[in-house]
């Protein structure tokens, strides 16, 4: 399975597994990985689409969203979960990693990260608008890691009644759940179709603080 690795300036630190949105390990996802590395984390981003022979969607095409939605339908979820759990174990075993390992995901990857957290017990979970979460809520009792969830209140793919059901299911003493007013799905993605600057800025500030609290860089 192809994967991308970023090392922090120190060359070592806690690990963060980053799981892609439906467009693949896009330029945007790679920038977020670089942002995490700059904070002191060892970051690994596996190419989850590798089994279907396509690594990413061409976001310069007008039909890029339709492309991505068709592509994600071809993913074998169980295989993607197994690959992600393997990637987490690989990251944890790397000599550069010290101080724990977390998992973070965006969109498709947000739901996948939640399932990984239920299956493999990472030290922390960050999920941005996890699109699969409505069908994974029976796993919530198995997610014991400190967890952070972000959702926009205007998400066309995950309506508010589902967001509220997710919030109720995952609630716990070490769970933070943030709603971003006026933001739609994929609000952190800088593409003009999705981007909500205020929500993106606020969510990233919360994410960096949450990681500093629960997966500190020494």
Secondary structure, DSSP 8 states (H G I E B T S, - for coil): --EEEE--TTS-EEEEEEE-BTTBS-HHHHHHHHHHHHTT-EEEEE-GGGGGT--B--TTSTTHHHHHHHHHTT--HHHHHHHHHHHHHHHHHSTTEEEEEEEEEETHHHHHHHHHHHHH--SEEEEES-TTGGG-GGGGGG--SEEEEEEETT-SSS-HHHHHHHHHHH--TTEEEEEETT--TTTTS-STTT--HHHHHHHHHHHHHHHHHHS---
